[in-house]
């Protein structure tokens, strides 16, 4: 089992400068390798592979003083990063994805990490000090102990701060499945989530709270001359605010996920099409602000190591149905569920969470390969469901 541990780096002025130079060198290496692949394909109809570029880099670093100052395995990590981007591109082409997305050249503000693929080769952690080749010994804020064996080390810049990410191998863990109660959760916008027990978690809406300041900084950025130093400074202020919002959102996700994993042994949630939901122009910003996809990833990761089972169920019709099976159509303004068949009267998200739990339990008990029965709903009902 692999687990990542992220810590803050506290650099002095010299280390900050050297890290920035190293990051810029890796960015230029990535772009040069991409240009080689494009040019080779134009001339010969064949691309250049990772091993060919790795051999080229051995000779190139003798003539380029900046290439000579970066760790060789870290440079290979950058070239593998490009190789992975190519592999993902051809995979999407084979799958006939609408937007395959050919690998792009990286701008100065779109390349933020240096990965050391082999721990001990150009990087080593001793206590709360991290050694990085050609950069020096950097102070690390170890706010929690890391576990297992360190495999890779990544130095990452976020805004005006530097972090280190340790990817550790925890080995084979003997995880005992919990026998705690089951719960279904329905995520939404009025409440971040509602459980099948009727409990709700408030939606903090961090982006909405920061919009006044974000708009002010964005207007200031738009007035700056493109390519100028003042525009770069203004852009960093906008990025810093976005990073703060993202950190607050992630902290909220962790706290909610930990609470659920500690209390329940099985959690049923919807397998949402977030990308499709973001096409709703009126609700896209609110949906992005909630960050449901990130929350579900954190929930699954915590549940895996805690012996809790997370089941993803089909979301179709969960807000347009009743627990008795009757179809009860509702618009987004209808926040209360009244079933004419069984007489159930509850808050709509509470009913949806109960239906999600029932589908999760059904999927767990059914044989492999058998899909649970999902009632058919109209296209209009599906659009309403996707907007929640």
C-alpha positions as CSV (number, residue, x, y, z in Angstrom):
1,X,0.0,0.0,0.0
2,X,1.3,3.4,-0.9
3,X,0.6,6.6,1.0
4,X,1.8,10.2,0.5
5,X,2.9,12.5,3.3
6,X,3.1,16.3,2.5
7,X,5.2,18.7,4.5
8,X,6.0,22.4,4.3
9,X,9.6,23.4,3.4
10,X,11.1,26.5,5.0
11,X,13.8,27.8,2.6
12,X,16.2,30.7,2.9
13,X,16.8,33.2,0.1
14,X,19.6,31.2,-1.5
15,X,17.6,27.9,-1.4
16,X,14.6,29.6,-2.8
17,X,16.6,30.9,-5.7
18,X,18.3,27.5,-6.4
19,X,14.9,25.7,-6.2
20,X,13.4,28.1,-8.7
21,X,16.4,27.7,-11.1
22,X,16.1,23.9,-10.8
23,X,12.4,24.0,-11.5
24,X,12.9,26.2,-14.5
25,X,15.6,23.8,-15.8
26,X,13.3,20.9,-15.5
27,X,10.6,22.9,-17.3
28,X,13.0,23.6,-20.2
29,X,14.1,20.0,-20.3
30,X,10.4,18.9,-20.6
31,X,9.8,21.4,-23.4
32,X,13.0,20.4,-25.3
33,X,12.1,16.7,-25.1
34,X,8.6,17.5,-26.4
35,X,10.1,19.5,-29.3
36,X,12.4,16.6,-30.1
37,X,9.5,14.2,-30.3
38,X,7.4,16.5,-32.5
39,X,10.3,17.2,-34.9
40,X,11.3,13.5,-35.1
41,X,7.7,12.6,-36.0
42,X,7.6,15.3,-38.7
43,X,10.8,14.1,-40.3
44,X,10.6,10.3,-39.9
45,X,7.0,9.5,-39.0
46,X,8.3,8.0,-35.8
47,X,8.5,9.4,-32.3
48,X,11.5,9.4,-29.9
49,X,11.2,7.2,-26.8
50,X,12.2,7.7,-23.2
51,X,15.3,5.6,-23.5
52,X,16.6,7.5,-26.5
53,X,16.1,10.8,-24.8
54,X,17.7,9.5,-21.6
55,X,20.8,8.7,-23.6
56,X,20.7,12.1,-25.3
57,X,20.5,13.8,-21.9
58,X,23.8,12.1,-20.8
59,X,25.7,14.0,-23.5
60,X,23.6,17.1,-23.4
61,X,24.4,17.8,-19.7
62,X,28.1,17.9,-20.5
63,X,27.5,21.0,-22.7
64,X,24.7,22.6,-20.7
65,X,25.7,23.9,-17.3
66,X,22.1,24.1,-16.1
67,X,21.4,20.5,-17.1
68,X,24.6,19.4,-15.3
69,X,23.3,20.9,-12.0
70,X,20.2,18.9,-11.8
71,X,20.0,15.3,-10.5
72,X,20.1,12.7,-13.2
73,X,17.3,10.5,-11.8
74,X,15.1,13.6,-11.3
75,X,15.8,14.5,-14.9
76,X,14.7,11.0,-15.9
77,X,11.5,11.6,-13.8
78,X,10.8,14.7,-15.9
79,X,11.3,12.7,-19.1
80,X,9.1,9.9,-17.9
81,X,6.5,12.5,-17.1
82,X,6.4,13.5,-20.8
83,X,6.4,9.8,-21.8
84,X,3.4,9.3,-19.6
85,X,1.6,12.3,-21.1
86,X,2.2,10.7,-24.6
87,X,0.9,7.3,-23.4
88,X,-2.2,8.9,-22.0
89,X,-2.8,10.9,-25.2
90,X,-2.7,7.7,-27.4
91,X,-4.9,5.9,-24.9
92,X,-7.5,8.7,-25.2
93,X,-7.2,8.6,-29.0
94,X,-7.7,4.8,-29.0
95,X,-10.8,5.3,-26.8
96,X,-12.0,7.9,-29.2
97,X,-12.3,10.6,-26.6
98,X,-13.7,13.9,-27.9
99,X,-10.8,15.9,-26.6
100,X,-7.7,13.7,-26.7
101,X,-5.4,16.5,-25.6
102,X,-2.0,16.3,-27.2
103,X,0.9,17.1,-24.7
104,X,1.6,20.8,-24.5
105,X,4.7,22.9,-23.9
106,X,4.8,24.0,-20.3
107,X,4.8,27.7,-19.5
108,X,6.5,29.2,-16.5
109,X,3.4,29.1,-14.4
110,X,2.3,25.6,-15.4
111,X,5.3,23.5,-14.2
112,X,5.5,23.3,-10.4
113,X,7.2,20.0,-9.3
114,X,10.5,18.1,-9.3
115,X,10.3,14.4,-8.6
116,X,13.2,12.4,-7.4
117,X,12.4,8.8,-8.5
118,X,14.9,7.1,-6.2
119,X,15.1,8.0,-2.6
120,X,18.7,8.5,-1.5
121,X,19.8,9.6,-5.0
122,X,20.0,13.4,-4.7
123,X,17.6,13.6,-1.8
124,X,17.6,12.3,1.8
125,X,15.6,13.1,4.9
126,X,17.4,13.3,8.2
127,X,15.2,14.3,11.2
128,X,13.5,17.6,10.2
129,X,16.2,18.4,7.5
130,X,15.9,17.5,3.8
131,X,19.0,17.3,1.6
132,X,18.4,18.2,-2.0
133,X,21.3,18.0,-4.5
134,X,22.8,21.4,-5.5
135,X,20.2,23.1,-3.3
136,X,21.4,22.2,0.2
137,X,19.8,21.2,3.5
138,X,16.3,22.5,3.8
139,X,14.2,22.7,7.0
140,X,11.0,20.6,7.0
141,X,8.0,21.1,9.2
142,X,7.2,17.5,10.2
143,X,3.7,18.1,11.6
144,X,3.1,14.3,11.7
145,X,5.5,11.3,11.4
146,X,5.7,9.6,8.1
147,X,5.3,5.8,7.9
148,X,6.7,2.9,5.9
149,X,9.6,3.1,3.4
150,X,10.2,6.3,1.4
151,X,10.1,5.5,-2.3
152,X,10.0,8.9,-4.1
153,X,10.4,12.5,-3.1
154,X,8.7,15.4,-4.8
155,X,9.5,19.1,-4.3
156,X,6.4,21.1,-5.2
157,X,5.8,24.8,-5.4
158,X,2.3,26.0,-4.5
159,X,1.9,29.8,-4.8
160,X,4.8,31.3,-3.0
161,X,5.4,28.3,-0.8
162,X,7.4,25.0,-1.2
163,X,6.4,21.6,-0.1
164,X,7.9,18.1,-0.1
165,X,5.7,15.0,-0.8
166,X,7.0,11.7,0.4
167,X,5.5,8.7,-1.3
168,X,5.9,5.8,1.1
169,X,5.3,2.0,0.8
170,X,3.5,0.7,3.9
171,X,3.7,-2.9,2.7
172,X,0.8,-5.4,3.1
173,X,-1.5,-4.1,5.8
174,X,-3.8,-6.5,7.7
175,X,-7.0,-4.4,7.7
176,X,-9.9,-5.7,9.7
177,X,-13.3,-4.9,8.3
178,X,-15.5,-2.9,10.7
179,X,-18.9,-4.2,11.8
180,X,-20.2,-0.6,12.4
181,X,-23.6,0.6,11.1
182,X,-24.2,1.4,7.4
183,X,-25.1,4.8,6.1
184,X,-26.0,6.4,2.8
185,X,-24.9,10.0,2.0
186,X,-26.3,12.4,-0.5
187,X,-24.2,15.4,-1.4
188,X,-25.8,18.7,-2.3
189,X,-25.5,22.4,-2.4
190,X,-27.8,23.6,0.3
191,X,-26.1,21.1,2.6
192,X,-22.7,19.6,1.8
193,X,-24.1,16.2,2.6
194,X,-27.1,14.5,4.2
195,X,-27.0,11.1,5.7
196,X,-29.7,8.4,5.6
197,X,-30.1,9.0,9.4
198,X,-31.2,12.6,8.7
199,X,-28.0,14.3,9.8
200,X,-26.7,17.2,7.7
201,X,-23.2,18.7,7.3
202,X,-23.2,22.4,6.4
203,X,-21.7,23.6,3.1
204,X,-19.0,26.1,4.0
205,X,-18.8,27.7,0.5
206,X,-15.2,28.9,0.8
207,X,-15.0,30.2,-2.7
208,X,-18.2,32.3,-2.4
209,X,-16.8,33.8,0.8
210,X,-13.6,34.8,-1.0
211,X,-15.3,36.2,-4.2
212,X,-15.2,39.9,-3.2
213,X,-11.4,39.7,-2.6
214,X,-10.9,37.5,-5.7
215,X,-12.8,39.9,-7.9
216,X,-10.7,42.9,-6.6
217,X,-7.4,41.0,-7.2
218,X,-8.6,39.8,-10.7
219,X,-9.5,43.4,-11.7
220,X,-6.0,44.5,-10.6
221,X,-4.4,41.7,-12.5
222,X,-6.3,42.6,-15.7
223,X,-5.0,46.1,-15.6
224,X,-1.4,45.1,-15.6
225,X,0.7,44.9,-18.8
226,X,1.1,41.4,-20.1
227,X,4.6,40.1,-19.7
228,X,5.5,42.7,-17.1
229,X,6.8,42.0,-13.6
230,X,3.8,43.8,-12.0
231,X,1.5,41.4,-13.7
232,X,3.4,38.4,-12.4
233,X,3.2,39.8,-8.9
234,X,-0.5,40.4,-9.2
235,X,-1.0,36.9,-10.6
236,X,0.8,35.5,-7.5
237,X,-1.7,37.2,-5.3
238,X,-4.6,35.7,-7.1
239,X,-2.9,32.2,-7.0
240,X,-2.3,32.7,-3.2
241,X,-6.0,33.4,-2.6
242,X,-7.0,30.3,-4.7
243,X,-4.5,28.2,-2.8
244,X,-6.0,29.3,0.5
245,X,-9.6,28.4,-0.7
246,X,-8.4,25.0,-1.9
247,X,-6.6,24.3,1.5
248,X,-9.7,25.3,3.5
249,X,-11.9,23.1,1.2
250,X,-9.5,20.1,1.5
251,X,-9.3,20.5,5.3
252,X,-13.1,20.4,5.5
253,X,-13.2,17.3,3.3
254,X,-10.7,15.5,5.5
255,X,-12.6,16.4,8.7
256,X,-15.9,15.1,7.3
257,X,-14.4,12.0,5.8
258,X,-12.7,11.1,9.1
259,X,-16.0,11.5,11.0
260,X,-17.8,9.2,8.6
261,X,-15.1,6.5,8.5
262,X,-14.9,6.4,12.3
263,X,-18.6,6.0,12.8
264,X,-19.7,3.6,10.0
265,X,-18.6,0.3,8.5
266,X,-20.2,0.8,5.1
267,X,-20.8,4.1,3.3
268,X,-22.9,4.2,0.1
269,X,-22.6,7.3,-2.1
270,X,-23.4,8.3,-5.6
271,X,-21.1,7.8,-8.6
272,X,-21.5,11.3,-9.9
273,X,-20.6,12.6,-13.4
274,X,-18.9,15.8,-12.1
275,X,-17.7,16.9,-15.5
276,X,-21.2,16.7,-16.9
277,X,-22.6,18.6,-14.0
278,X,-20.1,21.4,-14.4
279,X,-21.7,22.2,-17.8
280,X,-24.6,23.7,-16.0
281,X,-23.7,27.4,-16.3
282,X,-25.9,28.5,-13.3
283,X,-24.6,26.0,-10.8
284,X,-21.0,25.2,-12.1
285,X,-19.3,27.5,-9.6
286,X,-21.3,26.2,-6.7
287,X,-20.6,22.6,-7.7
288,X,-16.9,23.3,-8.1
289,X,-16.8,25.1,-4.7
290,X,-18.3,22.0,-3.0
291,X,-15.6,19.8,-4.4
292,X,-17.5,16.5,-4.4
293,X,-15.0,14.6,-6.5
294,X,-12.1,15.5,-4.2
295,X,-14.2,14.6,-1.1
296,X,-15.0,11.2,-2.6
297,X,-11.4,10.5,-3.3
298,X,-10.4,11.4,0.2
299,X,-13.3,9.3,1.6
300,X,-12.2,6.2,-0.3
301,X,-8.6,6.6,0.7
302,X,-9.4,6.9,4.4
303,X,-11.9,4.1,4.3
304,X,-9.4,1.7,2.7
305,X,-6.9,2.1,5.5
306,X,-9.6,2.0,8.2
307,X,-11.5,-1.1,7.2
308,X,-14.6,0.8,6.0
309,X,-16.3,-0.2,2.8
310,X,-17.4,2.6,0.3
311,X,-19.9,1.6,-2.4
312,X,-20.6,3.8,-5.4
313,X,-24.1,3.5,-6.7
314,X,-26.0,4.7,-9.8
315,X,-27.3,8.2,-9.0
316,X,-30.1,8.2,-11.6
317,X,-33.5,8.8,-10.0
318,X,-32.4,9.1,-6.4
319,X,-34.1,12.5,-6.1
320,X,-37.1,11.7,-8.2
321,X,-38.1,8.5,-6.4
322,X,-39.4,7.4,-3.0
323,X,-38.2,4.6,-0.8
324,X,-41.3,2.7,-1.6
325,X,-40.3,2.7,-5.3
326,X,-42.8,5.3,-6.6
327,X,-41.6,8.0,-8.9
328,X,-42.1,11.5,-7.3
329,X,-40.9,14.2,-9.6
330,X,-39.5,17.4,-8.1
331,X,-37.8,20.5,-9.4
332,X,-34.7,22.1,-7.9
333,X,-37.0,24.5,-5.9
334,X,-38.9,21.6,-4.3
335,X,-36.8,20.9,-1.1
336,X,-39.5,18.6,0.5
337,X,-40.5,15.1,-0.5
338,X,-44.2,14.2,-0.3
339,X,-45.1,10.7,-1.7
340,X,-48.7,10.3,-2.8
341,X,-48.4,6.5,-2.7
342,X,-47.0,5.8,0.8
343,X,-47.5,9.2,2.4
344,X,-43.8,9.7,3.3
345,X,-43.0,13.3,4.0
346,X,-39.3,14.2,4.6
347,X,-36.6,16.5,3.4
348,X,-35.7,15.5,-0.2
349,X,-32.0,14.9,0.5
350,X,-32.8,12.7,3.4
351,X,-35.0,10.5,1.2
352,X,-32.3,10.4,-1.5
353,X,-29.7,9.3,1.1
354,X,-32.0,6.4,2.2
355,X,-32.4,5.3,-1.4
356,X,-28.6,5.5,-1.9
357,X,-28.1,3.3,1.1
358,X,-30.7,0.8,-0.1
359,X,-29.0,0.6,-3.5
360,X,-25.6,0.1,-1.9
361,X,-26.9,-2.8,0.3
362,X,-28.5,-4.3,-2.8
363,X,-25.3,-4.1,-4.8
364,X,-23.3,-5.7,-2.0
365,X,-25.6,-8.7,-1.6
366,X,-26.1,-9.3,-5.3
367,X,-23.7,-11.7,-7.2
368,X,-20.8,-10.3,-9.2
369,X,-21.8,-9.0,-12.6
370,X,-25.5,-8.4,-11.7
371,X,-26.4,-4.8,-11.8
372,X,-29.0,-3.4,-9.4
373,X,-32.4,-2.5,-10.8
374,X,-32.6,1.2,-11.3
375,X,-35.9,2.7,-12.1
376,X,-36.1,4.6,-15.4
377,X,-36.6,8.3,-15.3
378,X,-37.2,10.9,-18.0
379,X,-34.4,13.0,-19.5
380,X,-35.7,16.1,-17.7
381,X,-35.5,14.2,-14.4
382,X,-31.9,13.2,-15.1
383,X,-31.0,16.9,-15.9
384,X,-32.5,17.9,-12.6
385,X,-30.6,15.1,-10.7
386,X,-27.3,16.2,-12.3
387,X,-27.8,19.7,-11.2
388,X,-28.0,18.8,-7.5
